[in-house]
Amino acid sequence: MKKFDIFVGIVLAIIFVAIYIYLQDIDLIFHEEVLDFESIAKTMNIRNMVTTIYLGPRILDTVLEVMVVFLTVIGMKFIRSE
């Protein structure tokens, strides 16, 4: 068991070093959409940015995704009942 713990530790160390090296080359870019979501949040009086994204321009996508999941559950119940 001790050898396995050492092996897992070495693998995790290698992964963390690789992620650290990879993240050094990433540049952060400010997107103009953030300002749009901020104005939507102020207009709708929403404090959470994630909620603003879901209730703002993505509301139609969210409703359609919920409908797909709902229809899938109904379909599975129908198939299992037969």
C-alpha positions as CSV (number, residue, x, y, z in Angstrom):
1,M,0.0,0.0,0.0
2,K,2.9,2.3,0.7
3,K,4.2,2.0,-2.9
4,F,0.8,2.9,-4.2
5,D,0.6,6.0,-2.1
6,I,4.1,7.1,-3.3
7,F,3.1,6.4,-6.9
8,V,-0.1,8.5,-6.6
9,G,1.8,11.3,-5.0
10,I,4.4,11.3,-7.8
11,V,1.6,11.3,-10.5
12,L,-0.2,14.2,-8.8
13,A,3.0,16.2,-8.5
14,I,3.6,15.7,-12.2
15,I,0.1,16.7,-13.1
16,F,0.3,19.9,-10.9
17,V,3.6,20.9,-12.4
18,A,2.2,20.3,-16.0
19,I,-0.8,22.4,-15.2
20,Y,1.4,25.2,-13.7
21,I,3.6,25.2,-16.8
22,Y,0.5,25.2,-19.1
23,L,-1.3,28.0,-17.3
24,Q,1.7,30.4,-17.6
25,D,1.1,30.7,-21.3
26,I,-2.6,31.7,-20.9
27,D,-3.5,35.3,-21.2
28,L,-6.6,36.7,-19.7
29,I,-8.8,38.6,-22.1
30,F,-11.6,41.0,-21.0
31,H,-14.8,40.3,-22.9
32,E,-17.1,43.2,-23.7
33,E,-20.1,40.8,-23.0
34,V,-19.3,41.3,-19.3
35,L,-20.5,44.9,-19.5
36,D,-23.7,43.7,-21.2
37,F,-24.4,41.2,-18.4
38,E,-23.6,43.8,-15.8
39,S,-26.2,46.2,-17.2
40,I,-28.8,43.4,-17.4
41,A,-28.1,42.5,-13.8
42,K,-28.7,46.2,-12.7
43,T,-31.9,46.4,-14.8
44,M,-33.3,43.1,-13.4
45,N,-31.9,43.8,-9.9
46,I,-30.0,40.4,-9.8
47,R,-27.0,40.1,-7.6
48,N,-25.6,36.8,-9.0
49,M,-23.8,37.0,-12.3
50,V,-24.6,33.3,-13.2
51,T,-28.3,34.0,-12.6
52,T,-28.0,37.0,-14.9
53,I,-26.6,34.9,-17.7
54,Y,-29.3,32.3,-17.3
55,L,-32.1,34.8,-17.0
56,G,-30.8,37.2,-19.6
57,P,-29.9,36.3,-23.2
58,R,-29.7,32.5,-22.4
59,I,-33.3,32.2,-21.1
60,L,-34.5,30.5,-24.3
61,D,-31.7,28.0,-24.3
62,T,-32.3,27.2,-20.6
63,V,-36.0,26.7,-21.2
64,L,-35.3,24.4,-24.2
65,E,-32.8,22.4,-22.2
66,V,-35.3,21.9,-19.4
67,M,-37.9,20.8,-21.9
68,V,-35.5,18.2,-23.4
69,V,-34.7,16.8,-20.0
70,F,-38.4,16.7,-19.0
71,L,-39.4,15.0,-22.3
72,T,-36.6,12.4,-21.8
73,V,-37.8,11.6,-18.3
74,I,-41.4,11.2,-19.6
75,G,-40.2,9.1,-22.5
76,M,-38.2,6.8,-20.2
77,K,-41.2,6.3,-17.9
78,F,-43.3,5.5,-20.9
79,I,-40.8,2.9,-22.2
80,R,-40.5,1.3,-18.8
81,S,-44.2,1.1,-18.2
82,E,-44.7,-1.2,-21.3
